[in-house]
Amino acid sequence: MKIDGKPYRSIWPHADGRTVEIIDQTRLPHEFAVLRLATMVEAAHAIRVMQVRGAPLIGATAAYGVALAMREDPSDAGLARALDILGKTRPTAVNLRWALARVGACLGNLEAAGRAARAWAEAAAICDQDVAINRAIGEHGLGLIRDIAARKQGGRVNVLTHCNAGWLATVDWGTATAPIYLAHEAGIDVHVWVDETRPRVQGALTAWELGQHGVPHTFIADNAGGHLMQHGEVDIVITGTDRVTADGDVANKIGTYLKALAAHDNGVPFYVALPSPTIDWSVRDGLREIPIEERAAAEVETVTGRGVDGRLATVTVTPQGSTAANPAFDVTPARLVTGLITERGIARATPEGLGALFPESA
Ligand code: MRU
């Protein structure tokens, strides 16, 4: 999508053919900075500290991480080391495991000399596939927004989203945002309620990218969603996800579950947009089987933003001596999910619903 009118992806190979570039998301929305990743260790670091984030982009970066590793050490030991280090960067998004398995599988039987080029090509293919998948998700989700617009006789369609499942979290388009971008481009009057998403405020990333693309949006405190739903101000909730079980349970950014509860109580449709690599067919019970990342307490204790003097500052919001906890994801049970928007269509959040769309995996 566009930044200052110029089309970007969130990750791209540098013209030197040996390094890869990303947008440093720890500096957005206040500063736009491009970062060059030259080694596997740098790629792992970028994932760990969330310079790149969002399940599909984590997977894409890890794939390039293997390619960078193969330039340094294409031996079997080098490959095993890269898969191990990259695989331990973040626990919840299953796209990481998926991407590493995919690149690892195509390198396993290759001579060491051919591994770097093959991994590079596979990482690029993963990126291109992600863009195509998200575009398809957008087409399917657009139908939902069109239906609401028709029901409201052209009145404004209000979508609520949580975290950033936008193009910054994928390679392009985003998952939750793809239907929104397409609706906007189709001339539908669509407006987005953007949850702040404490503690890391990924909502600011969503607001930034929607703003860059000219999509009307309003930034709200995380606690405002239930109130807005009670007053008929939300027509549909669309979120992304880091892992969906074969039974349709959804792990996503902390706070998603509360939005699903509020949506359920108010009869607001709650949809989750996902590319098929986000489905973990090996697990069924999301609450028991999905590992939830615990991040540093400092992310909860502090907030970073631009001060009145225009400078970036980090301030502490908790009293001295209080402890803070930071579970980064939660699980929304399938029963609260109206539908799963995938590249193959919209599935019910049930084993049968997912199985009908992906019979080869179910
Ligand atoms: O911790 P983050 O910022 O990586 O979490 C991101 C999310 O929770 C997204 O909603 C999810 O990865 C889907 S991105 C299309």
Residues whose N, C-alpha, C, O or C-beta is under 5 A from the ligand:
A	BS01	MRU	R53 G54 A55 H162 C163 N164 A165 A169 T175 Q202 G240 T241 D242 N252 K253
